[in-house]
């Protein structure tokens, strides 16, 4: 028995997998760029620094999963619109207040958006 292979589909799957790897690598690079600042600000030991990086990467994985479930339920367009609205609100909240303590809710929103939308 000979089965035919749809090479276009195989190439598509390879491109999607490669893009996923690139984006996860980009997330890792962004997170790694913040470690020195976070370590200095919070006085983290080497173990806690590893915990920080690991949790951020796990958050990225969970975010991608949640975004996938939302897009299956609501559709890709609505999910992207909701993410864009949440990003816009959090950016305005963070930019409008600088480093004052009352910006913490805006910054917490940014963290949650990045986690649940699967981006970083």
C-alpha positions, -999 to 999 in steps of 0.1 A, spaced: 0 0 0 14 33 -10 2 65 7 6 98 -10 22 126 11 8 161 8 41 181 7 24 215 10 9 205 43 42 191 55 60 223 46 32 243 63 36 223 95 74 228 94 70 266 90 45 268 118 68 248 141 98 269 131 79 301 138 68 288 172 104 280 180 116 314 169 89 332 190 97 311 221 134 319 216 124 356 213 105 353 246 135 337 262 158 366 250 134 392 262 131 376 296 169 371 298 173 408 291 154 417 322 172 394 347 200 419 357 175 446 365 151 424 384 180 407 403 194 441 414 160 455 423 148 426 443 182 412 455 176 378 440 200 349 446 210 327 417 184 302 425 156 328 427 168 343 394 164 309 378 130 306 393 120 340 379 131 330 344 114 296 346 81 311 358 82 336 330 87 309 304 60 287 320 37 318 319 44 321 282 34 285 276 2 288 296 -6 320 277 -3 304 244 -26 276 256 -52 301 269 -50 321 237 -55 290 216 -86 280 236 -100 315 234 -95 316 196 -112 283 193 -142 295 213 -144 332 201 -125 331 168 -91 345 160 -104 380 151 -123 386 183 -94 372 204 -69 395 187 -93 425 191 -97 417 229 -59 414 232 -53 446 213 -78 465 235 -62 451 267 -27 460 255 -39 495 246 -55 501 280 -24 488 299 0 509 278 -20 541 284 -21 533 321 16 527 323 26 556 301 3 581 318 17 577 353 54 571 350 70 554 380 44 565 406 31 537 428 -5 540 416 6 526 383 9 492 398 -26 481 387 -17 490 351 16 471 353 -2 441 368 -26 443 338 4 442 314 17 411 331 -16 394 329 -22 404 293 12 390 283 6 358 302 -29 352 288 -24 363 253 7 342 249 30 371 239 60 387 254 
